[in-house]
Amino acid sequence: MMATEPDKAKVDALTSKLSESIEPDEQGRPPLKISLPSDEALRDLASTLARRLG
């Protein structure tokens, strides 16, 4: 089963929102640091990413 490509406008909007809280590191890379409400939320995020990555 092939995943469909996400809506470009949604990706652009999410990228823009995420970029608001990112300051590039010394090498210009965009680090992403988020606060989650619980360990369970971290597990849920990991599960979602694992499904999306196949």
N, C-alpha and C positions, 0 to 999 in steps of 0.2 A: 504494500500500500504506500503510495507516494503522498507526502504532505503537500498541500497546496501552498502557494506563496501567499504571505500575508498582504493585506491591503497596504499599498505604498504610503498613502496618506496617514494611516495609523502608525506605521513604522516611523515616518518622518516626525509625527507629533510626539511619539514616545521618545525618540532620539533627542528632540529639542528639549523636552521636559527633563530627561536624565542629564543632559549637558549642562543644565542650569546649576546642578549641584556638584559638578566635577571640575577640579583644577588639575591640569596636566602635571605630571611629575617632571623631574629634571630632564628626562629623555623625551618629553612630549607625549607620553602615553597617558590615556585617560583612565585613571584608577576609579573603580566603582566600589564605594563602601556604603552599605545599607544597614539600617537597624531593623531587626525583626522582633515581633512581640514575644516570641517563644522559641524553644528548641523544636517544637512541633511545626512551627511555621518554616523553619529552616529545612526540616525533613520534607515538608510539602513542596517547597521550592525545588529541592534536589530531585524529588520524584517527577515534578513537572518538566524540569530540564532534561532529565533522563529519557522521558517519553518523547520529548520534542527532538532530541538528538538521535533517537532510534536505538 
